[in-house]
């Protein structure tokens, strides 16, 4: 029963615009009716596109005067970017499902199943020597072909008549190598169970977390010492420190987008804009709170300065420290993600969620510490403690994050 619920993983899946079927034996599959799904997807496309268009018309790009206006417009634009990914996906899938076709063939000892979405071909290959227990099962008024593969089951084609299914099964069975027809299902080995030759399987490699003397940790600590110098030597206040670390969150988002592009491959065309949309919107709202509570302050009076004037006043004094933090994360990206091949086994979903855990912990700590500074009216000692606390949190989070990724 467990096996019937588990999907048999094919030998190979690839997406292509071209498919070489030379020298193959075609398998006649019934036509699958996918146009209702295509029409439904196009209906969703129309709804999503209408919402996006109305939101675009409401965006007041020309009315940006101060930082509050800028962040509001930026949030709308980034939200629209993330939403547009859904619009494009619904439109593409709807159009493709209207023209869905599928075929199958026997070629070079493999069972090849090719679903086609318009010009796009998804080529799914199964090794015939590993195909077992070919059978059909009742489905409505017809039957569907099923077979065991690996540690699960797979299907071929849509609902068909029993004679059609019987002919296809007979044709596939005739192509299965004789010695493989009685091959038992392979059993999965638990960790530590002997292999087929009687030897003990090697344990999975365990790579320790970056040591305190590793290049990425050293770069992280050095970059975080610059804000300490700013507090002690250049009179940085609470707002400067918190804004700097907000900007570091944006740097983390930048490198996360690059990681998603590497891991997601073709899917990154949709994943990266979606991540930029929702993460950028989160950052815009976050900056709005920092600006209102710490930079401008709840007791501010008089007209708000222009957006460009306010942003220059905020970021120009901290740009050397921000550049150092940018380089620190570049070192971590090069040595850990690329050098230690952390991208192996990573998922787009995991990469998207990772920045939030680190940023929320860091920013909550900084904002609470910032309020303590304002309440005590003794900024320098508490700001120094705040920067040191942030360094400790950063190093611990960095080592834990990359230690888990390595393992």
QUIRACOR-V868474 format. One record per backbone hydrogen bond with DSSP energy under -0.5 kcal/mol. CO is the residue of the C=O (numbers start at 0). NH is the residue of the N-H. If there is no record, write none. Layout:
co;nh
CO;NH
CO;NH
This chain:
co;nh
0;4
1;5
2;5
5;152
11;124
13;122
15;120
18;20
20;23
23;25
24;105
25;27
26;28
26;103
31;33
33;37
34;38
35;39
36;40
37;41
38;42
39;43
40;44
41;45
42;46
43;47
44;48
45;49
46;50
47;51
48;52
49;53
50;54
51;55
52;56
53;57
54;58
55;58
58;60
59;62
60;63
62;64
64;306
65;69
66;70
67;71
68;72
69;73
70;74
71;75
72;76
73;77
74;78
75;79
76;80
77;81
78;82
79;83
80;84
81;84
81;85
82;85
82;86
83;87
84;88
85;89
86;90
87;91
88;92
89;93
90;94
91;95
92;96
93;97
94;98
95;98
96;99
98;117
100;115
102;113
103;26
104;106
104;111
105;24
106;109
108;127
109;106
109;111
110;112
110;125
111;104
112;114
112;123
113;102
114;121
115;100
115;117
116;119
119;116
120;15
120;122
121;114
121;123
122;13
122;124
123;112
124;10
124;11
125;110
125;127
126;129
127;130
129;149
131;147
134;145
136;143
138;141
141;138
142;159
143;136
144;155
145;134
146;153
147;131
148;151
151;148
152;7
153;146
155;144
159;142
160;164
161;165
162;166
163;167
164;168
165;169
166;170
167;171
168;172
169;173
170;174
171;174
171;175
172;175
176;179
176;180
177;180
179;182
189;192
192;200
194;197
198;194
204;206
205;207
210;213
213;217
214;218
215;219
216;220
217;221
218;222
219;223
220;224
221;224
221;225
222;225
222;226
223;227
224;228
225;229
226;230
227;231
228;232
228;233
229;233
229;235
236;240
237;241
238;242
239;243
240;244
241;245
242;246
243;247
244;248
245;249
246;250
247;251
248;252
249;253
250;254
251;255
252;256
253;257
254;258
255;259
256;260
257;261
258;262
259;263
260;264
263;266
264;267
265;268
266;269
266;270
267;271
269;273
270;274
271;275
272;276
273;277
274;278
275;279
276;280
277;281
278;282
279;283
280;284
281;285
282;286
283;287
284;288
285;289
286;290
287;291
288;292
289;293
289;294
290;295
290;296
292;297
296;299
305;309
306;310
307;311
308;312
309;313
310;314
311;315
314;317
314;318
315;318
317;321
318;322
319;323
320;324
321;325
322;326
323;327
324;328
325;329
326;330
327;331
328;332
329;333
330;334
331;335
331;336
332;337
333;338
334;339
335;339
335;341
336;341
336;342
337;340
340;343
342;345
346;350
347;351
348;352
349;353
350;354
352;355
352;356
353;357
354;358
355;359
356;360
357;361
358;362
359;363
360;364
361;365
362;366
363;367
364;368
365;369
366;370
367;371
368;372
369;373
370;374
371;375
372;376
372;377
377;381
378;382
379;383
380;384
381;385
382;386
383;387
384;388
385;389
386;390
387;391
388;392
389;393
390;394
391;395
392;396
393;397
394;398
395;399
396;400
397;401
398;402
399;403
400;404
401;405
402;406
